[in-house]
Amino acid sequence: MSRDKLFLIQPGFEDPAHPGQFFVCPDCNAIEGLLASFPLLAASLEVERLPFSRPRRAVAELLGDAHQSLPVLVFAGDDGGPSDAESANGRRFVSSPTRILELLAKRNGFPRLHR
């Protein structure tokens, strides 16, 4: 991977536990809003949207079966990421939605969160 990779759940998914109803992941949706608001900045990283159902092979191949929760930001192979990043299968990543938004601002030029 030459760029950081962001994995999100595809919006508008159906949960088998609730047939006929459609959902969005609230954490992923907040990040989707940022990406949609700043499409030129979004081009600085790879974004992959995955189905709600597991297994989520694309993530499992990078981080292992135990790390399929989304959203997740996986750092490029030549960059170890921040000191608070987790590690699996030789990859560094963060899965906290707030931390992902902070890192998108710091690493990719997105506006910072205002609290």
PABALO-658618 format. One record per residue: residue in three letters; x, y, z of N, C-alpha, C, O in turn. Coordinates in nm, 2 decimals, always signed. Layout:
<atoms>
ATOM res nX nY nZ caX caY caZ cX cY cZ oX oY oZ
ATOM ALA X Y Z X Y Z X Y Z X Y Z $
...
</atoms>
This chain:
<atoms>
ATOM res nX nY nZ caX caY caZ cX cY cZ oX oY oZ
ATOM MET +0.08 -0.12 +0.00 +0.00 +0.00 +0.00 +0.09 +0.12 +0.00 +0.18 +0.14 +0.09 $
ATOM SER +0.07 +0.21 -0.09 +0.15 +0.33 -0.10 +0.08 +0.45 -0.03 +0.14 +0.55 +0.00 $
ATOM ARG -0.05 +0.44 +0.00 -0.13 +0.54 +0.07 -0.20 +0.48 +0.18 -0.23 +0.36 +0.18 $
ATOM ASP -0.24 +0.56 +0.28 -0.33 +0.52 +0.39 -0.46 +0.47 +0.32 -0.50 +0.52 +0.22 $
ATOM LYS -0.52 +0.36 +0.39 -0.64 +0.31 +0.34 -0.75 +0.31 +0.44 -0.73 +0.27 +0.56 $
ATOM LEU -0.86 +0.37 +0.41 -0.97 +0.39 +0.50 -1.08 +0.29 +0.45 -1.13 +0.29 +0.34 $
ATOM PHE -1.13 +0.20 +0.55 -1.24 +0.11 +0.52 -1.36 +0.16 +0.59 -1.36 +0.19 +0.71 $
ATOM LEU -1.47 +0.16 +0.52 -1.60 +0.21 +0.57 -1.71 +0.10 +0.53 -1.69 +0.03 +0.44 $
ATOM ILE -1.82 +0.10 +0.61 -1.93 +0.02 +0.57 -2.01 +0.09 +0.47 -2.04 +0.21 +0.48 $
ATOM GLN -2.05 +0.02 +0.36 -2.14 +0.08 +0.25 -2.26 +0.14 +0.32 -2.33 +0.06 +0.39 $
ATOM PRO -2.30 +0.26 +0.29 -2.42 +0.31 +0.35 -2.55 +0.25 +0.28 -2.54 +0.21 +0.17 $
ATOM GLY -2.65 +0.25 +0.35 -2.78 +0.19 +0.30 -2.78 +0.04 +0.30 -2.83 -0.03 +0.21 $
ATOM PHE -2.72 -0.02 +0.41 -2.71 -0.17 +0.41 -2.83 -0.23 +0.49 -2.90 -0.16 +0.56 $
ATOM GLU -2.86 -0.35 +0.46 -2.97 -0.42 +0.53 -2.90 -0.52 +0.63 -2.81 -0.59 +0.60 $
ATOM ASP -2.96 -0.52 +0.75 -2.91 -0.61 +0.86 -3.01 -0.73 +0.86 -3.13 -0.71 +0.87 $
ATOM PRO -2.95 -0.85 +0.84 -3.04 -0.97 +0.84 -3.13 -0.98 +0.97 -3.23 -1.04 +0.96 $
ATOM ALA -3.09 -0.92 +1.08 -3.17 -0.92 +1.20 -3.29 -0.83 +1.19 -3.39 -0.84 +1.27 $
ATOM HIS -3.29 -0.74 +1.09 -3.41 -0.65 +1.07 -3.44 -0.64 +0.92 -3.42 -0.54 +0.85 $
ATOM PRO -3.50 -0.75 +0.86 -3.53 -0.76 +0.72 -3.62 -0.64 +0.67 -3.71 -0.60 +0.74 $
ATOM GLY -3.58 -0.59 +0.56 -3.66 -0.49 +0.50 -3.63 -0.35 +0.55 -3.69 -0.25 +0.50 $
ATOM GLN -3.54 -0.33 +0.64 -3.50 -0.20 +0.69 -3.36 -0.18 +0.65 -3.28 -0.27 +0.63 $
ATOM PHE -3.33 -0.05 +0.62 -3.20 -0.01 +0.57 -3.13 +0.08 +0.67 -3.20 +0.16 +0.74 $
ATOM PHE -3.00 +0.07 +0.68 -2.93 +0.14 +0.79 -2.80 +0.21 +0.73 -2.76 +0.18 +0.62 $
ATOM VAL -2.74 +0.30 +0.81 -2.61 +0.35 +0.79 -2.54 +0.33 +0.92 -2.60 +0.34 +1.03 $
ATOM CYS -2.41 +0.31 +0.91 -2.32 +0.31 +1.03 -2.30 +0.46 +1.07 -2.24 +0.53 +0.99 $
ATOM PRO -2.34 +0.50 +1.19 -2.32 +0.64 +1.23 -2.18 +0.68 +1.23 -2.15 +0.80 +1.19 $
ATOM ASP -2.08 +0.60 +1.27 -1.94 +0.64 +1.27 -1.89 +0.65 +1.13 -1.82 +0.75 +1.10 $
ATOM CYS -1.92 +0.56 +1.04 -1.88 +0.56 +0.90 -1.95 +0.68 +0.84 -1.88 +0.75 +0.75 $
ATOM ASN -2.07 +0.71 +0.87 -2.14 +0.82 +0.80 -2.08 +0.96 +0.83 -2.08 +1.04 +0.75 $
ATOM ALA -2.03 +0.97 +0.95 -1.97 +1.10 +0.99 -1.84 +1.12 +0.90 -1.81 +1.23 +0.85 $
ATOM ILE -1.77 +1.01 +0.88 -1.65 +1.02 +0.80 -1.69 +1.04 +0.65 -1.62 +1.11 +0.58 $
ATOM GLU -1.80 +0.97 +0.61 -1.85 +0.99 +0.47 -1.88 +1.14 +0.44 -1.85 +1.19 +0.33 $
ATOM GLY -1.94 +1.20 +0.54 -1.97 +1.34 +0.53 -1.85 +1.43 +0.50 -1.85 +1.52 +0.42 $
ATOM LEU -1.74 +1.40 +0.57 -1.62 +1.47 +0.56 -1.56 +1.45 +0.42 -1.51 +1.54 +0.35 $
ATOM LEU -1.56 +1.32 +0.38 -1.51 +1.29 +0.24 -1.58 +1.35 +0.13 -1.53 +1.40 +0.04 $
ATOM ALA -1.72 +1.36 +0.15 -1.80 +1.42 +0.04 -1.78 +1.57 +0.04 -1.79 +1.63 -0.07 $
ATOM SER -1.75 +1.63 +0.15 -1.74 +1.78 +0.16 -1.60 +1.82 +0.10 -1.59 +1.94 +0.06 $
ATOM PHE -1.51 +1.73 +0.10 -1.37 +1.77 +0.05 -1.32 +1.66 -0.04 -1.22 +1.59 -0.01 $
ATOM PRO -1.38 +1.65 -0.16 -1.34 +1.54 -0.25 -1.20 +1.54 -0.30 -1.14 +1.44 -0.32 $
ATOM LEU -1.14 +1.66 -0.32 -1.00 +1.67 -0.36 -0.90 +1.61 -0.25 -0.81 +1.55 -0.28 $
ATOM LEU -0.94 +1.64 -0.13 -0.86 +1.58 -0.02 -0.88 +1.43 +0.00 -0.78 +1.36 +0.03 $
ATOM ALA -1.00 +1.39 -0.03 -1.03 +1.25 -0.02 -0.95 +1.17 -0.12 -0.92 +1.05 -0.09 $
ATOM ALA -0.91 +1.23 -0.23 -0.83 +1.16 -0.33 -0.69 +1.13 -0.28 -0.61 +1.05 -0.34 $
ATOM SER -0.65 +1.18 -0.16 -0.51 +1.16 -0.11 -0.50 +1.02 -0.03 -0.39 +0.99 +0.01 $
ATOM LEU -0.61 +0.95 -0.02 -0.61 +0.82 +0.05 -0.69 +0.73 -0.03 -0.78 +0.77 -0.11 $
ATOM GLU -0.67 +0.60 +0.00 -0.76 +0.50 -0.06 -0.88 +0.48 +0.03 -0.86 +0.47 +0.15 $
ATOM VAL -1.00 +0.47 -0.03 -1.12 +0.45 +0.05 -1.19 +0.33 -0.01 -1.21 +0.32 -0.13 $
ATOM GLU -1.22 +0.23 +0.07 -1.29 +0.11 +0.03 -1.42 +0.09 +0.12 -1.41 +0.09 +0.24 $
ATOM ARG -1.53 +0.08 +0.05 -1.66 +0.06 +0.12 -1.69 -0.08 +0.11 -1.70 -0.14 +0.00 $
ATOM LEU -1.72 -0.14 +0.23 -1.75 -0.29 +0.23 -1.89 -0.32 +0.28 -1.95 -0.23 +0.35 $
ATOM PRO -1.94 -0.43 +0.24 -2.08 -0.47 +0.29 -2.08 -0.48 +0.44 -1.97 -0.51 +0.50 $
ATOM PHE -2.19 -0.47 +0.50 -2.21 -0.48 +0.64 -2.18 -0.62 +0.69 -2.12 -0.64 +0.79 $
ATOM SER -2.21 -0.72 +0.61 -2.20 -0.86 +0.65 -2.05 -0.90 +0.66 -1.97 -0.85 +0.59 $
ATOM ARG -2.03 -0.99 +0.75 -1.89 -1.05 +0.77 -1.89 -1.19 +0.71 -1.99 -1.25 +0.69 $
ATOM PRO -1.78 -1.24 +0.67 -1.64 -1.18 +0.69 -1.62 -1.06 +0.59 -1.67 -1.06 +0.48 $
ATOM ARG -1.54 -0.97 +0.64 -1.50 -0.85 +0.56 -1.36 -0.88 +0.51 -1.26 -0.84 +0.57 $
ATOM ARG -1.35 -0.96 +0.40 -1.22 -1.02 +0.36 -1.12 -0.92 +0.34 -1.00 -0.94 +0.37 $
ATOM ALA -1.15 -0.80 +0.28 -1.05 -0.70 +0.25 -0.97 -0.66 +0.37 -0.85 -0.63 +0.37 $
ATOM VAL -1.05 -0.64 +0.48 -0.99 -0.60 +0.61 -0.92 -0.71 +0.67 -0.81 -0.70 +0.72 $
ATOM ALA -0.98 -0.83 +0.67 -0.92 -0.95 +0.74 -0.79 -0.99 +0.67 -0.70 -1.03 +0.74 $
ATOM GLU -0.78 -0.97 +0.54 -0.65 -1.00 +0.47 -0.54 -0.91 +0.52 -0.42 -0.95 +0.53 $
ATOM LEU -0.57 -0.78 +0.56 -0.47 -0.69 +0.60 -0.44 -0.71 +0.75 -0.33 -0.71 +0.80 $
ATOM LEU -0.55 -0.72 +0.83 -0.54 -0.71 +0.98 -0.57 -0.84 +1.05 -0.55 -0.85 +1.17 $
ATOM GLY -0.62 -0.94 +0.98 -0.66 -1.06 +1.05 -0.81 -1.06 +1.08 -0.87 -0.96 +1.09 $
ATOM ASP -0.86 -1.18 +1.10 -1.00 -1.20 +1.13 -1.05 -1.12 +1.25 -1.17 -1.09 +1.26 $
ATOM ALA -0.97 -1.10 +1.35 -1.01 -1.04 +1.48 -1.03 -0.89 +1.46 -1.08 -0.82 +1.56 $
ATOM HIS -0.99 -0.83 +1.35 -1.00 -0.68 +1.33 -1.08 -0.65 +1.21 -1.03 -0.58 +1.12 $
ATOM GLN -1.21 -0.68 +1.21 -1.30 -0.65 +1.10 -1.40 -0.54 +1.13 -1.48 -0.51 +1.05 $
ATOM SER -1.39 -0.48 +1.25 -1.48 -0.37 +1.28 -1.45 -0.25 +1.20 -1.33 -0.22 +1.18 $
ATOM LEU -1.55 -0.18 +1.16 -1.53 -0.06 +1.08 -1.60 +0.06 +1.15 -1.69 +0.04 +1.22 $
ATOM PRO -1.55 +0.18 +1.12 -1.44 +0.22 +1.03 -1.30 +0.18 +1.08 -1.28 +0.16 +1.20 $
ATOM VAL -1.21 +0.18 +0.99 -1.07 +0.15 +1.03 -0.98 +0.22 +0.93 -1.01 +0.22 +0.81 $
ATOM LEU -0.87 +0.29 +0.98 -0.77 +0.35 +0.89 -0.64 +0.28 +0.91 -0.59 +0.27 +1.01 $
ATOM VAL -0.60 +0.22 +0.79 -0.47 +0.14 +0.79 -0.37 +0.23 +0.73 -0.39 +0.29 +0.62 $
ATOM PHE -0.25 +0.23 +0.79 -0.15 +0.32 +0.75 -0.06 +0.25 +0.64 -0.04 +0.13 +0.64 $
ATOM ALA -0.01 +0.33 +0.55 +0.07 +0.28 +0.44 +0.19 +0.21 +0.49 +0.24 +0.23 +0.60 $
ATOM GLY +0.23 +0.11 +0.41 +0.34 +0.02 +0.45 +0.47 +0.09 +0.50 +0.53 +0.04 +0.59 $
ATOM ASP +0.50 +0.20 +0.44 +0.62 +0.27 +0.47 +0.61 +0.37 +0.59 +0.70 +0.43 +0.63 $
ATOM ASP +0.49 +0.38 +0.64 +0.46 +0.47 +0.75 +0.40 +0.39 +0.87 +0.29 +0.33 +0.86 $
ATOM GLY +0.46 +0.40 +0.98 +0.41 +0.33 +1.10 +0.29 +0.39 +1.16 +0.24 +0.33 +1.26 $
ATOM GLY +0.25 +0.51 +1.12 +0.14 +0.57 +1.18 +0.18 +0.63 +1.32 +0.29 +0.63 +1.36 $
ATOM PRO +0.08 +0.69 +1.39 +0.10 +0.75 +1.51 +0.13 +0.65 +1.62 +0.11 +0.53 +1.61 $
ATOM SER +0.19 +0.70 +1.73 +0.23 +0.61 +1.84 +0.11 +0.54 +1.91 +0.13 +0.44 +1.97 $
ATOM ASP -0.01 +0.59 +1.90 -0.12 +0.53 +1.96 -0.19 +0.43 +1.87 -0.30 +0.37 +1.90 $
ATOM ALA -0.14 +0.40 +1.75 -0.20 +0.31 +1.65 -0.18 +0.17 +1.71 -0.08 +0.13 +1.77 $
ATOM GLU -0.28 +0.08 +1.67 -0.27 -0.06 +1.71 -0.19 -0.13 +1.60 -0.16 -0.07 +1.49 $
ATOM SER -0.16 -0.25 +1.62 -0.08 -0.33 +1.52 -0.13 -0.47 +1.51 -0.17 -0.53 +1.61 $
ATOM ALA -0.14 -0.52 +1.39 -0.18 -0.66 +1.36 -0.12 -0.69 +1.22 -0.13 -0.62 +1.13 $
ATOM ASN -0.07 -0.82 +1.21 -0.02 -0.87 +1.08 +0.09 -0.77 +1.02 +0.10 -0.76 +0.90 $
ATOM GLY +0.16 -0.70 +1.11 +0.27 -0.61 +1.05 +0.21 -0.48 +1.00 +0.29 -0.40 +0.94 $
ATOM ARG +0.08 -0.46 +1.03 +0.02 -0.33 +0.98 -0.02 -0.25 +1.10 -0.05 -0.30 +1.21 $
ATOM ARG -0.01 -0.12 +1.09 -0.06 -0.03 +1.20 -0.19 +0.03 +1.15 -0.21 +0.06 +1.04 $
ATOM PHE -0.28 +0.05 +1.25 -0.41 +0.10 +1.22 -0.48 +0.17 +1.34 -0.43 +0.15 +1.45 $
ATOM VAL -0.58 +0.25 +1.32 -0.67 +0.30 +1.42 -0.81 +0.27 +1.38 -0.85 +0.27 +1.27 $
ATOM SER -0.89 +0.25 +1.48 -1.03 +0.22 +1.46 -1.13 +0.31 +1.53 -1.25 +0.30 +1.52 $
ATOM SER -1.08 +0.40 +1.61 -1.16 +0.50 +1.68 -1.21 +0.61 +1.58 -1.12 +0.67 +1.52 $
ATOM PRO -1.34 +0.62 +1.56 -1.39 +0.72 +1.46 -1.34 +0.86 +1.49 -1.30 +0.93 +1.39 $
ATOM THR -1.33 +0.90 +1.61 -1.28 +1.04 +1.65 -1.13 +1.05 +1.61 -1.09 +1.15 +1.56 $
ATOM ARG -1.06 +0.95 +1.64 -0.91 +0.95 +1.61 -0.89 +0.95 +1.46 -0.80 +1.01 +1.41 $
ATOM ILE -0.97 +0.87 +1.39 -0.96 +0.87 +1.24 -0.98 +1.01 +1.19 -0.91 +1.06 +1.10 $
ATOM LEU -1.09 +1.08 +1.23 -1.11 +1.22 +1.19 -1.00 +1.31 +1.22 -0.96 +1.39 +1.14 $
ATOM GLU -0.94 +1.30 +1.34 -0.82 +1.38 +1.38 -0.70 +1.35 +1.29 -0.64 +1.44 +1.24 $
ATOM LEU -0.68 +1.22 +1.26 -0.57 +1.19 +1.17 -0.59 +1.23 +1.03 -0.49 +1.26 +0.96 $
ATOM LEU -0.71 +1.23 +0.98 -0.74 +1.27 +0.84 -0.70 +1.42 +0.83 -0.65 +1.47 +0.73 $
ATOM ALA -0.73 +1.50 +0.94 -0.70 +1.64 +0.94 -0.54 +1.66 +0.94 -0.49 +1.73 +0.86 $
ATOM LYS -0.48 +1.58 +1.03 -0.33 +1.60 +1.04 -0.25 +1.55 +0.92 -0.16 +1.61 +0.88 $
ATOM ARG -0.29 +1.43 +0.87 -0.22 +1.37 +0.76 -0.26 +1.40 +0.62 -0.18 +1.40 +0.53 $
ATOM ASN -0.39 +1.44 +0.60 -0.44 +1.46 +0.47 -0.49 +1.60 +0.45 -0.55 +1.63 +0.34 $
ATOM GLY -0.48 +1.69 +0.54 -0.53 +1.83 +0.52 -0.67 +1.86 +0.54 -0.72 +1.97 +0.51 $
ATOM PHE -0.75 +1.76 +0.58 -0.89 +1.79 +0.61 -0.91 +1.89 +0.72 -0.82 +1.90 +0.81 $
ATOM PRO -1.02 +1.96 +0.73 -1.04 +2.05 +0.84 -1.04 +1.97 +0.98 -1.09 +1.86 +0.98 $
ATOM ARG -1.00 +2.04 +1.08 -1.00 +1.97 +1.21 -1.14 +1.98 +1.27 -1.22 +2.06 +1.24 $
ATOM LEU -1.16 +1.89 +1.37 -1.28 +1.88 +1.44 -1.29 +2.00 +1.54 -1.19 +2.04 +1.60 $
ATOM HIS -1.40 +2.07 +1.55 -1.42 +2.18 +1.64 -1.50 +2.13 +1.76 -1.61 +2.08 +1.73 $
ATOM ARG -1.45 +2.14 +1.87 -1.53 +2.10 +1.99 -1.56 +2.21 +2.08 -1.62 +2.19 +2.19 $
</atoms>
